[in-house]
């Protein structure tokens, strides 16, 4: 089991993460680093839940993570866990694959 604080500290040890948000599956923001009013949590929850609602119609088994590139080259990485959805705002020079490799295994260990 991993606490939100432990997850936040592990994520903070990685370079290139500009913002981190953790939301429940009903969209409640549990943790937010960065500007509080930037709506990252709302966006991450909406996009993740929408993707999961569509999966039976499209024959998907996931998603387990999603990567969306912004016009600036920065990326939004979303990791979907059993109880939480985690969103990262990444610098353009950061590989989302490295973040996934370092943190994805912890997402399902987070308990709320």
CNS distance restraints for C-alpha pairs under 8 A (distance, minus, plus):
assign (resid   1 and name CA) (resid 109 and name CA) 4.78 0.50 0.50
assign (resid   1 and name CA) (resid 110 and name CA) 5.91 0.50 0.50
assign (resid   1 and name CA) (resid 111 and name CA) 6.64 0.50 0.50
assign (resid   2 and name CA) (resid   6 and name CA) 6.23 0.50 0.50
assign (resid   2 and name CA) (resid   7 and name CA) 6.60 0.50 0.50
assign (resid   2 and name CA) (resid 106 and name CA) 6.99 0.50 0.50
assign (resid   2 and name CA) (resid 109 and name CA) 5.43 0.50 0.50
assign (resid   2 and name CA) (resid 110 and name CA) 4.80 0.50 0.50
assign (resid   2 and name CA) (resid 111 and name CA) 6.80 0.50 0.50
assign (resid   3 and name CA) (resid   7 and name CA) 6.28 0.50 0.50
assign (resid   3 and name CA) (resid 110 and name CA) 5.85 0.50 0.50
assign (resid   3 and name CA) (resid 111 and name CA) 6.75 0.50 0.50
assign (resid   4 and name CA) (resid   8 and name CA) 6.04 0.50 0.50
assign (resid   4 and name CA) (resid  31 and name CA) 7.54 0.50 0.50
assign (resid   4 and name CA) (resid 110 and name CA) 6.73 0.50 0.50
assign (resid   5 and name CA) (resid   9 and name CA) 6.15 0.50 0.50
assign (resid   6 and name CA) (resid  10 and name CA) 6.20 0.50 0.50
assign (resid   7 and name CA) (resid  11 and name CA) 6.13 0.50 0.50
assign (resid   7 and name CA) (resid 106 and name CA) 7.40 0.50 0.50
assign (resid   7 and name CA) (resid 110 and name CA) 7.94 0.50 0.50
assign (resid   8 and name CA) (resid  12 and name CA) 6.01 0.50 0.50
assign (resid   8 and name CA) (resid  20 and name CA) 7.95 0.50 0.50
assign (resid   9 and name CA) (resid  13 and name CA) 6.41 0.50 0.50
assign (resid  10 and name CA) (resid  14 and name CA) 7.20 0.50 0.50
assign (resid  10 and name CA) (resid 103 and name CA) 7.96 0.50 0.50
assign (resid  11 and name CA) (resid  17 and name CA) 7.66 0.50 0.50
assign (resid  11 and name CA) (resid 103 and name CA) 7.29 0.50 0.50
assign (resid  12 and name CA) (resid  17 and name CA) 7.43 0.50 0.50
assign (resid  14 and name CA) (resid  99 and name CA) 7.78 0.50 0.50
assign (resid  15 and name CA) (resid  94 and name CA) 7.82 0.50 0.50
assign (resid  16 and name CA) (resid  90 and name CA) 5.66 0.50 0.50
assign (resid  16 and name CA) (resid  91 and name CA) 5.18 0.50 0.50
assign (resid  16 and name CA) (resid  93 and name CA) 7.53 0.50 0.50
assign (resid  16 and name CA) (resid  94 and name CA) 5.72 0.50 0.50
assign (resid  17 and name CA) (resid  88 and name CA) 6.42 0.50 0.50
assign (resid  17 and name CA) (resid  89 and name CA) 5.99 0.50 0.50
assign (resid  17 and name CA) (resid  90 and name CA) 4.74 0.50 0.50
assign (resid  17 and name CA) (resid  91 and name CA) 6.49 0.50 0.50
assign (resid  18 and name CA) (resid  34 and name CA) 7.29 0.50 0.50
assign (resid  18 and name CA) (resid  88 and name CA) 7.30 0.50 0.50
assign (resid  18 and name CA) (resid  89 and name CA) 5.36 0.50 0.50
assign (resid  18 and name CA) (resid  90 and name CA) 5.61 0.50 0.50
assign (resid  18 and name CA) (resid  91 and name CA) 6.62 0.50 0.50
assign (resid  19 and name CA) (resid  32 and name CA) 7.48 0.50 0.50
assign (resid  19 and name CA) (resid  33 and name CA) 5.43 0.50 0.50
assign (resid  19 and name CA) (resid  34 and name CA) 5.24 0.50 0.50
assign (resid  19 and name CA) (resid  88 and name CA) 5.62 0.50 0.50
assign (resid  19 and name CA) (resid  89 and name CA) 4.96 0.50 0.50
assign (resid  19 and name CA) (resid  90 and name CA) 7.30 0.50 0.50
assign (resid  20 and name CA) (resid  31 and name CA) 7.67 0.50 0.50
assign (resid  20 and name CA) (resid  32 and name CA) 5.75 0.50 0.50
assign (resid  20 and name CA) (resid  33 and name CA) 5.27 0.50 0.50
assign (resid  20 and name CA) (resid  34 and name CA) 7.26 0.50 0.50
assign (resid  20 and name CA) (resid  86 and name CA) 7.27 0.50 0.50
assign (resid  20 and name CA) (resid  87 and name CA) 5.76 0.50 0.50
assign (resid  20 and name CA) (resid  88 and name CA) 4.69 0.50 0.50
assign (resid  20 and name CA) (resid  89 and name CA) 6.55 0.50 0.50
assign (resid  21 and name CA) (resid  29 and name CA) 7.24 0.50 0.50
assign (resid  21 and name CA) (resid  30 and name CA) 7.63 0.50 0.50
assign (resid  21 and name CA) (resid  31 and name CA) 5.49 0.50 0.50
assign (resid  21 and name CA) (resid  32 and name CA) 4.39 0.50 0.50
assign (resid  21 and name CA) (resid  33 and name CA) 6.43 0.50 0.50
assign (resid  21 and name CA) (resid  40 and name CA) 7.07 0.50 0.50
assign (resid  21 and name CA) (resid  41 and name CA) 5.78 0.50 0.50
assign (resid  21 and name CA) (resid  86 and name CA) 5.72 0.50 0.50
assign (resid  21 and name CA) (resid  87 and name CA) 5.13 0.50 0.50
assign (resid  21 and name CA) (resid  88 and name CA) 6.56 0.50 0.50
assign (resid  22 and name CA) (resid  29 and name CA) 6.01 0.50 0.50
assign (resid  22 and name CA) (resid  30 and name CA) 5.50 0.50 0.50
assign (resid  22 and name CA) (resid  31 and name CA) 5.01 0.50 0.50
assign (resid  22 and name CA) (resid  32 and name CA) 6.50 0.50 0.50
assign (resid  22 and name CA) (resid  41 and name CA) 7.12 0.50 0.50
assign (resid  22 and name CA) (resid  84 and name CA) 6.60 0.50 0.50
assign (resid  22 and name CA) (resid  85 and name CA) 5.83 0.50 0.50
assign (resid  22 and name CA) (resid  86 and name CA) 4.54 0.50 0.50
assign (resid  22 and name CA) (resid  87 and name CA) 6.46 0.50 0.50
assign (resid  23 and name CA) (resid  27 and name CA) 5.52 0.50 0.50
assign (resid  23 and name CA) (resid  28 and name CA) 5.27 0.50 0.50
assign (resid  23 and name CA) (resid  29 and name CA) 4.34 0.50 0.50
assign (resid  23 and name CA) (resid  30 and name CA) 5.41 0.50 0.50
assign (resid  23 and name CA) (resid  31 and name CA) 7.09 0.50 0.50
assign (resid  23 and name CA) (resid  41 and name CA) 6.47 0.50 0.50
assign (resid  23 and name CA) (resid  45 and name CA) 6.73 0.50 0.50
assign (resid  23 and name CA) (resid  84 and name CA) 5.64 0.50 0.50
assign (resid  23 and name CA) (resid  85 and name CA) 5.31 0.50 0.50
assign (resid  23 and name CA) (resid  86 and name CA) 6.41 0.50 0.50
assign (resid  24 and name CA) (resid  28 and name CA) 5.22 0.50 0.50
assign (resid  24 and name CA) (resid  29 and name CA) 6.60 0.50 0.50
assign (resid  24 and name CA) (resid  30 and name CA) 7.07 0.50 0.50
assign (resid  24 and name CA) (resid  45 and name CA) 7.91 0.50 0.50
assign (resid  24 and name CA) (resid  83 and name CA) 6.27 0.50 0.50
assign (resid  24 and name CA) (resid  84 and name CA) 4.61 0.50 0.50
assign (resid  24 and name CA) (resid  85 and name CA) 6.17 0.50 0.50
assign (resid  25 and name CA) (resid  45 and name CA) 7.05 0.50 0.50
assign (resid  25 and name CA) (resid  49 and name CA) 7.44 0.50 0.50
assign (resid  25 and name CA) (resid  83 and name CA) 6.48 0.50 0.50
assign (resid  25 and name CA) (resid  84 and name CA) 5.89 0.50 0.50
assign (resid  25 and name CA) (resid  85 and name CA) 6.67 0.50 0.50
assign (resid  26 and name CA) (resid  45 and name CA) 7.77 0.50 0.50
assign (resid  27 and name CA) (resid  41 and name CA) 7.44 0.50 0.50
assign (resid  27 and name CA) (resid  42 and name CA) 6.68 0.50 0.50
assign (resid  27 and name CA) (resid  45 and name CA) 5.45 0.50 0.50
assign (resid  27 and name CA) (resid  46 and name CA) 7.67 0.50 0.50
assign (resid  29 and name CA) (resid  41 and name CA) 6.32 0.50 0.50
assign (resid  32 and name CA) (resid  36 and name CA) 6.71 0.50 0.50
assign (resid  32 and name CA) (resid  41 and name CA) 7.70 0.50 0.50
assign (resid  39 and name CA) (resid  43 and name CA) 6.29 0.50 0.50
assign (resid  40 and name CA) (resid  44 and name CA) 6.06 0.50 0.50
assign (resid  40 and name CA) (resid  87 and name CA) 7.56 0.50 0.50
assign (resid  41 and name CA) (resid  45 and name CA) 6.09 0.50 0.50
assign (resid  41 and name CA) (resid  87 and name CA) 7.21 0.50 0.50
assign (resid  42 and name CA) (resid  46 and name CA) 6.04 0.50 0.50
assign (resid  43 and name CA) (resid  47 and name CA) 6.09 0.50 0.50
assign (resid  44 and name CA) (resid  48 and name CA) 6.05 0.50 0.50
assign (resid  44 and name CA) (resid  78 and name CA) 6.67 0.50 0.50
assign (resid  44 and name CA) (resid  85 and name CA) 7.48 0.50 0.50
assign (resid  44 and name CA) (resid  86 and name CA) 7.49 0.50 0.50
assign (resid  44 and name CA) (resid  87 and name CA) 5.86 0.50 0.50
assign (resid  45 and name CA) (resid  49 and name CA) 6.00 0.50 0.50
assign (resid  45 and name CA) (resid  85 and name CA) 6.77 0.50 0.50
assign (resid  46 and name CA) (resid  50 and name CA) 5.99 0.50 0.50
assign (resid  47 and name CA) (resid  51 and name CA) 6.13 0.50 0.50
assign (resid  48 and name CA) (resid  52 and name CA) 6.27 0.50 0.50
assign (resid  48 and name CA) (resid  78 and name CA) 7.46 0.50 0.50
assign (resid  48 and name CA) (resid  80 and name CA) 7.26 0.50 0.50
assign (resid  48 and name CA) (resid  85 and name CA) 7.51 0.50 0.50
assign (resid  49 and name CA) (resid  53 and name CA) 6.14 0.50 0.50
assign (resid  50 and name CA) (resid  54 and name CA) 6.36 0.50 0.50
assign (resid  51 and name CA) (resid  55 and name CA) 6.34 0.50 0.50
assign (resid  51 and name CA) (resid  63 and name CA) 7.10 0.50 0.50
assign (resid  52 and name CA) (resid  62 and name CA) 7.38 0.50 0.50
assign (resid  52 and name CA) (resid  63 and name CA) 6.76 0.50 0.50
assign (resid  54 and name CA) (resid  58 and name CA) 6.37 0.50 0.50
assign (resid  55 and name CA) (resid  59 and name CA) 5.78 0.50 0.50
assign (resid  55 and name CA) (resid  60 and name CA) 4.71 0.50 0.50
assign (resid  55 and name CA) (resid  61 and name CA) 6.83 0.50 0.50
assign (resid  55 and name CA) (resid  62 and name CA) 7.12 0.50 0.50
assign (resid  55 and name CA) (resid  63 and name CA) 7.88 0.50 0.50
assign (resid  56 and name CA) (resid  60 and name CA) 6.33 0.50 0.50
assign (resid  63 and name CA) (resid  80 and name CA) 7.30 0.50 0.50
assign (resid  64 and name CA) (resid  79 and name CA) 6.05 0.50 0.50
assign (resid  64 and name CA) (resid  80 and name CA) 5.25 0.50 0.50
assign (resid  64 and name CA) (resid  81 and name CA) 7.42 0.50 0.50
assign (resid  65 and name CA) (resid  77 and name CA) 7.13 0.50 0.50
assign (resid  65 and name CA) (resid  78 and name CA) 5.34 0.50 0.50
assign (resid  65 and name CA) (resid  79 and name CA) 4.42 0.50 0.50
assign (resid  65 and name CA) (resid  80 and name CA) 5.90 0.50 0.50
assign (resid  66 and name CA) (resid  77 and name CA) 5.78 0.50 0.50
assign (resid  66 and name CA) (resid  78 and name CA) 5.10 0.50 0.50
assign (resid  66 and name CA) (resid  79 and name CA) 6.74 0.50 0.50
assign (resid  67 and name CA) (resid  75 and name CA) 6.65 0.50 0.50
assign (resid  67 and name CA) (resid  76 and name CA) 5.79 0.50 0.50
assign (resid  67 and name CA) (resid  77 and name CA) 4.65 0.50 0.50
assign (resid  67 and name CA) (resid  78 and name CA) 6.47 0.50 0.50
assign (resid  67 and name CA) (resid  96 and name CA) 7.42 0.50 0.50
assign (resid  68 and name CA) (resid  75 and name CA) 5.54 0.50 0.50
assign (resid  68 and name CA) (resid  76 and name CA) 5.18 0.50 0.50
assign (resid  68 and name CA) (resid  77 and name CA) 6.55 0.50 0.50
assign (resid  69 and name CA) (resid  73 and name CA) 6.06 0.50 0.50
assign (resid  69 and name CA) (resid  74 and name CA) 6.02 0.50 0.50
assign (resid  69 and name CA) (resid  75 and name CA) 4.40 0.50 0.50
assign (resid  69 and name CA) (resid  76 and name CA) 6.42 0.50 0.50
assign (resid  70 and name CA) (resid  74 and name CA) 5.41 0.50 0.50
assign (resid  70 and name CA) (resid  75 and name CA) 5.69 0.50 0.50
assign (resid  70 and name CA) (resid  76 and name CA) 7.53 0.50 0.50
assign (resid  72 and name CA) (resid  92 and name CA) 7.63 0.50 0.50
assign (resid  73 and name CA) (resid  91 and name CA) 7.69 0.50 0.50
assign (resid  73 and name CA) (resid  92 and name CA) 4.93 0.50 0.50
assign (resid  74 and name CA) (resid  89 and name CA) 7.22 0.50 0.50
assign (resid  74 and name CA) (resid  90 and name CA) 5.69 0.50 0.50
assign (resid  74 and name CA) (resid  91 and name CA) 4.89 0.50 0.50
assign (resid  74 and name CA) (resid  92 and name CA) 4.04 0.50 0.50
assign (resid  74 and name CA) (resid  93 and name CA) 7.79 0.50 0.50
assign (resid  75 and name CA) (resid  89 and name CA) 5.94 0.50 0.50
assign (resid  75 and name CA) (resid  90 and name CA) 5.11 0.50 0.50
assign (resid  75 and name CA) (resid  91 and name CA) 6.66 0.50 0.50
assign (resid  75 and name CA) (resid  92 and name CA) 6.38 0.50 0.50
assign (resid  75 and name CA) (resid  96 and name CA) 7.96 0.50 0.50
assign (resid  76 and name CA) (resid  87 and name CA) 6.74 0.50 0.50
assign (resid  76 and name CA) (resid  88 and name CA) 5.57 0.50 0.50
assign (resid  76 and name CA) (resid  89 and name CA) 4.73 0.50 0.50
assign (resid  76 and name CA) (resid  90 and name CA) 6.12 0.50 0.50
assign (resid  77 and name CA) (resid  87 and name CA) 5.65 0.50 0.50
assign (resid  77 and name CA) (resid  88 and name CA) 5.08 0.50 0.50
assign (resid  77 and name CA) (resid  89 and name CA) 6.58 0.50 0.50
assign (resid  77 and name CA) (resid  90 and name CA) 7.24 0.50 0.50
assign (resid  77 and name CA) (resid  96 and name CA) 6.73 0.50 0.50
assign (resid  78 and name CA) (resid  85 and name CA) 6.99 0.50 0.50
assign (resid  78 and name CA) (resid  86 and name CA) 5.57 0.50 0.50
assign (resid  78 and name CA) (resid  87 and name CA) 4.44 0.50 0.50
assign (resid  78 and name CA) (resid  88 and name CA) 6.39 0.50 0.50
assign (resid  79 and name CA) (resid  85 and name CA) 5.86 0.50 0.50
assign (resid  79 and name CA) (resid  86 and name CA) 5.14 0.50 0.50
assign (resid  79 and name CA) (resid  87 and name CA) 6.47 0.50 0.50
assign (resid  79 and name CA) (resid 100 and name CA) 7.85 0.50 0.50
assign (resid  79 and name CA) (resid 104 and name CA) 6.78 0.50 0.50
assign (resid  79 and name CA) (resid 107 and name CA) 7.35 0.50 0.50
assign (resid  80 and name CA) (resid  84 and name CA) 6.55 0.50 0.50
assign (resid  80 and name CA) (resid  85 and name CA) 4.65 0.50 0.50
assign (resid  80 and name CA) (resid  86 and name CA) 6.45 0.50 0.50
assign (resid  80 and name CA) (resid 107 and name CA) 7.37 0.50 0.50
assign (resid  81 and name CA) (resid  85 and name CA) 5.75 0.50 0.50
assign (resid  81 and name CA) (resid  86 and name CA) 7.87 0.50 0.50
assign (resid  81 and name CA) (resid 107 and name CA) 5.37 0.50 0.50
assign (resid  81 and name CA) (resid 108 and name CA) 4.94 0.50 0.50
assign (resid  82 and name CA) (resid 107 and name CA) 7.94 0.50 0.50
assign (resid  82 and name CA) (resid 108 and name CA) 5.69 0.50 0.50
assign (resid  83 and name CA) (resid 108 and name CA) 7.24 0.50 0.50
assign (resid  83 and name CA) (resid 110 and name CA) 7.40 0.50 0.50
assign (resid  83 and name CA) (resid 111 and name CA) 6.90 0.50 0.50
assign (resid  83 and name CA) (resid 112 and name CA) 7.31 0.50 0.50
assign (resid  84 and name CA) (resid 107 and name CA) 7.44 0.50 0.50
assign (resid  84 and name CA) (resid 108 and name CA) 7.92 0.50 0.50
assign (resid  84 and name CA) (resid 110 and name CA) 7.48 0.50 0.50
assign (resid  86 and name CA) (resid 107 and name CA) 7.83 0.50 0.50
assign (resid  90 and name CA) (resid  94 and name CA) 6.43 0.50 0.50
assign (resid  90 and name CA) (resid  96 and name CA) 7.72 0.50 0.50
assign (resid  94 and name CA) (resid  98 and name CA) 7.88 0.50 0.50
assign (resid  95 and name CA) (resid  99 and name CA) 6.99 0.50 0.50
assign (resid  96 and name CA) (resid 100 and name CA) 6.13 0.50 0.50
assign (resid  97 and name CA) (resid 101 and name CA) 6.01 0.50 0.50
assign (resid  98 and name CA) (resid 102 and name CA) 6.19 0.50 0.50
assign (resid  99 and name CA) (resid 103 and name CA) 5.95 0.50 0.50
assign (resid  99 and name CA) (resid 104 and name CA) 7.70 0.50 0.50
assign (resid 100 and name CA) (resid 104 and name CA) 5.02 0.50 0.50
assign (resid 101 and name CA) (resid 105 and name CA) 7.66 0.50 0.50
assign (resid 103 and name CA) (resid 107 and name CA) 6.83 0.50 0.50
assign (resid 104 and name CA) (resid 108 and name CA) 7.86 0.50 0.50
assign (resid 105 and name CA) (resid 109 and name CA) 7.53 0.50 0.50
assign (resid 106 and name CA) (resid 110 and name CA) 6.70 0.50 0.50
